[in-house]
Amino acid sequence: MCSLCGILGGNEHWADAVARPGVFTRNGDRIDRRRERANRVRIACQVLEPFGMTLSDWQGASFLLSTKTGKTEIIDDLGHLWPAAERLARRACDPLSLPVVEAMEKRHGR
């Protein structure tokens, strides 16, 4: 099966807002869901910065995780972010390490 068929499958991660009857979400509108997704990507990029990586949205269905050297991996949801980051970096990537937390606090004035 080609990779596009796997992406069209529609797996939903718990962090993603869904618009479906009977499912509560504060972001029922498509534009609000896209805005929330873009905000999560922005924050993830801030956390990934010390590891030399960026994250981008791919058609609202997946994410592209990239290194400064151009290595890229498609990930389905944010639950796959850190294992993929460690594969690309070939080292441990701890988003809760003290330097990363301090950088985030400094960035947000805390």
C-alpha positions in Angstrom: 0.0 0.0 0.0 1.3 3.5 -0.8 1.8 6.0 2.1 -1.1 8.1 0.9 -3.6 5.3 1.5 -2.4 5.0 5.1 -2.8 8.8 5.6 -6.4 8.8 4.3 -7.4 6.3 7.0 -8.6 8.9 9.4 -7.0 7.8 12.7 -7.8 10.3 15.4 -5.5 11.1 18.3 -6.9 12.1 21.7 -5.3 15.6 21.4 -7.1 16.4 18.2 -10.5 18.0 18.3 -13.1 16.2 16.3 -16.4 17.4 15.0 -18.8 14.4 15.5 -22.2 14.2 17.1 -22.0 13.1 20.7 -18.3 14.0 21.1 -17.6 17.1 23.1 -15.0 19.6 21.8 -14.7 23.3 22.4 -13.5 23.6 18.8 -16.4 22.3 16.7 -15.7 24.6 13.9 -13.2 23.5 11.2 -11.3 26.8 11.4 -11.0 26.6 15.2 -9.6 23.1 14.9 -7.1 24.2 12.3 -6.1 27.1 14.5 -5.6 24.9 17.5 -3.5 22.4 15.4 -1.3 25.3 14.2 -0.9 26.5 17.8 0.3 23.0 18.8 2.7 22.9 15.9 4.1 26.3 17.0 4.6 25.2 20.6 6.2 21.9 19.5 8.6 23.8 17.3 9.7 25.8 20.3 10.4 22.7 22.3 12.1 21.0 19.3 14.4 24.0 18.7 17.2 22.9 21.1 17.3 19.6 19.3 17.7 21.2 15.9 14.3 20.1 14.6 11.1 21.6 13.3 7.6 20.3 13.0 5.1 21.3 10.3 1.5 20.4 9.6 0.9 18.3 6.5 -2.6 18.8 5.1 -4.2 18.6 8.6 -3.7 14.9 8.5 -0.1 14.3 9.6 3.0 16.1 10.6 6.5 16.5 9.1 9.3 16.3 11.6 12.6 17.7 10.0 16.2 18.2 11.1 18.4 21.1 10.1 20.2 18.7 7.7 17.0 17.9 5.9 16.1 14.5 7.3 12.4 14.3 7.5 9.9 11.8 8.9 6.1 11.8 8.6 4.3 11.2 11.9 0.6 10.5 12.3 0.1 12.4 15.5 1.9 14.1 18.4 2.0 10.8 20.3 4.7 9.7 17.8 6.7 12.9 18.0 9.4 12.1 20.6 10.2 8.6 19.4 10.6 10.0 15.9 12.7 12.9 17.1 15.1 10.4 18.8 15.4 8.3 15.7 16.2 11.3 13.6 18.6 12.8 16.2 20.2 9.4 17.0 20.2 10.5 20.6 17.8 10.9 23.5 15.5 13.9 23.3 14.0 14.8 26.6 11.4 17.6 26.3 11.3 17.9 30.1 15.0 18.3 30.6 16.0 21.3 32.7 17.6 23.3 29.8 14.5 22.9 27.6 12.1 23.8 30.4 14.2 26.9 31.3 14.4 28.0 27.7 10.6 27.8 27.4 10.1 29.7 30.7 12.5 32.4 29.5 10.7 32.6 26.2 7.4 33.1 27.9 8.6 35.5 30.6 8.4 33.2 33.7 
